[in-house]
């Protein structure tokens, strides 16, 4: 049976060649780190959803403008939280540094800066199979 796609966004923050990854309450059930992101709500553009998710998950007063987000990838795959559900991921690259302290909150258990060469087994496939190859090709992770 064909299932509908859920539209989701993920935002990649890069600092000194490292990628910000987060363990959310939801992704912790699978033991995988993801990008900051989540579902697109009715009536939202992908950049509006990415901005809202950044505000919610980074929290602590963080804001990013839509013009500081660049859509870099779009792909479909099974959802990490439920492989029976298919997602269409719209991945953004943040053109702004995080200017607040990263603190665990209601949505996020832990943040980490991931470096190429670190163990990739803890990463969601969206990062491992899609973002990292793109980042290597564009020489933004090292």
C-alpha positions as CSV (number, residue, x, y, z in Angstrom):
1,X,0.0,0.0,0.0
2,X,1.4,3.4,-1.0
3,X,1.7,5.9,1.9
4,X,1.6,9.6,1.7
5,X,4.8,11.6,2.4
6,X,5.2,13.7,5.4
7,X,7.1,16.9,4.7
8,X,10.0,17.5,7.1
9,X,12.9,20.0,7.3
10,X,16.3,19.6,8.8
11,X,18.8,22.4,9.2
12,X,22.6,21.9,9.1
13,X,24.7,24.2,11.2
14,X,28.5,24.0,10.5
15,X,31.2,25.5,12.8
16,X,34.9,25.0,12.2
17,X,34.1,22.1,9.8
18,X,31.9,20.3,12.3
19,X,28.2,19.6,12.1
20,X,25.7,20.2,14.9
21,X,23.8,17.1,15.6
22,X,21.1,16.6,18.2
23,X,19.5,13.8,20.1
24,X,15.8,14.6,20.4
25,X,13.3,12.9,22.7
26,X,11.9,11.2,19.6
27,X,15.2,10.2,18.0
28,X,16.5,8.8,21.3
29,X,14.1,5.9,21.0
30,X,16.2,4.8,18.0
31,X,19.5,6.0,19.5
32,X,20.2,8.2,16.5
33,X,21.3,11.9,16.2
34,X,19.5,14.1,13.7
35,X,19.7,17.6,12.4
36,X,17.7,20.4,14.1
37,X,14.3,20.0,12.4
38,X,10.9,18.4,12.3
39,X,7.6,18.4,10.5
40,X,6.2,21.1,8.2
41,X,2.9,22.5,9.5
42,X,-0.1,23.3,7.2
43,X,0.4,26.6,5.4
44,X,4.1,26.8,6.2
45,X,6.9,27.1,3.5
46,X,9.9,24.9,4.1
47,X,12.0,27.8,5.2
48,X,9.3,29.0,7.6
49,X,9.2,25.5,9.1
50,X,13.0,25.3,9.4
51,X,13.0,28.7,11.1
52,X,10.3,27.6,13.6
53,X,12.0,24.3,14.3
54,X,15.4,26.1,14.9
55,X,13.6,28.4,17.4
56,X,11.9,25.5,19.2
57,X,14.8,23.1,19.3
58,X,17.8,25.4,19.8
59,X,15.6,27.5,22.1
60,X,17.3,29.9,24.5
61,X,16.2,33.0,22.4
62,X,17.8,31.8,19.2
63,X,16.3,33.1,15.9
64,X,17.4,32.7,12.3
65,X,15.9,34.6,9.3
66,X,14.6,32.8,6.3
67,X,17.2,34.5,4.2
68,X,19.8,32.9,6.4
69,X,18.6,29.4,5.3
70,X,19.6,27.9,2.0
71,X,17.8,24.8,0.8
72,X,20.5,22.4,-0.3
73,X,18.9,18.9,-0.6
74,X,15.5,17.3,-1.1
75,X,15.0,13.5,-0.9
76,X,12.5,10.9,0.2
77,X,13.2,8.0,2.7
78,X,11.5,6.1,5.5
79,X,11.1,8.1,8.7
80,X,13.6,7.4,11.5
81,X,10.8,7.3,14.1
82,X,8.6,5.0,12.0
83,X,10.0,3.2,8.9
84,X,6.4,2.6,7.7
85,X,6.0,6.3,7.2
86,X,7.8,8.0,4.3
87,X,9.2,11.5,4.5
88,X,10.2,14.1,2.1
89,X,13.1,15.9,3.6
90,X,14.0,19.5,2.7
91,X,17.5,20.1,4.1
92,X,18.7,23.6,4.8
93,X,22.2,25.0,5.4
94,X,22.3,27.7,8.0
95,X,24.1,30.8,7.0
96,X,24.2,32.0,10.6
97,X,26.2,30.9,13.5
98,X,24.4,29.8,16.7
99,X,24.8,32.8,19.0
100,X,23.2,31.3,22.2
101,X,24.3,28.5,24.6
102,X,23.1,25.1,23.5
103,X,21.2,23.7,26.4
104,X,19.0,20.6,26.7
105,X,15.3,21.4,26.7
106,X,11.9,19.9,26.3
107,X,12.7,18.6,22.8
108,X,16.4,18.0,22.8
109,X,18.3,15.8,25.2
110,X,21.8,16.5,23.9
111,X,23.7,18.5,21.2
112,X,27.1,17.4,19.8
113,X,29.5,18.8,17.2
114,X,30.2,15.9,14.7
115,X,33.5,15.7,12.9
116,X,34.4,13.7,9.8
117,X,36.1,10.6,11.1
118,X,33.8,10.2,14.1
119,X,31.7,7.1,14.3
120,X,28.8,7.5,11.9
121,X,26.7,4.6,13.4
122,X,25.0,7.1,15.7
123,X,23.7,9.2,12.8
124,X,20.3,9.2,11.1
125,X,20.4,8.2,7.5
126,X,19.5,11.7,6.4
127,X,22.9,12.9,7.7
128,X,25.0,9.8,6.9
129,X,23.7,9.1,3.4
130,X,22.7,12.5,2.2
131,X,24.2,15.5,4.1
132,X,27.8,14.2,4.7
133,X,28.4,13.3,1.1
134,X,27.1,16.7,0.1
135,X,29.2,18.5,2.7
136,X,32.4,16.6,1.6
137,X,31.7,17.5,-2.1
138,X,31.2,21.2,-1.1
139,X,34.2,21.1,1.2
140,X,32.4,22.5,4.3
141,X,33.2,19.6,6.6
142,X,36.7,18.5,7.4
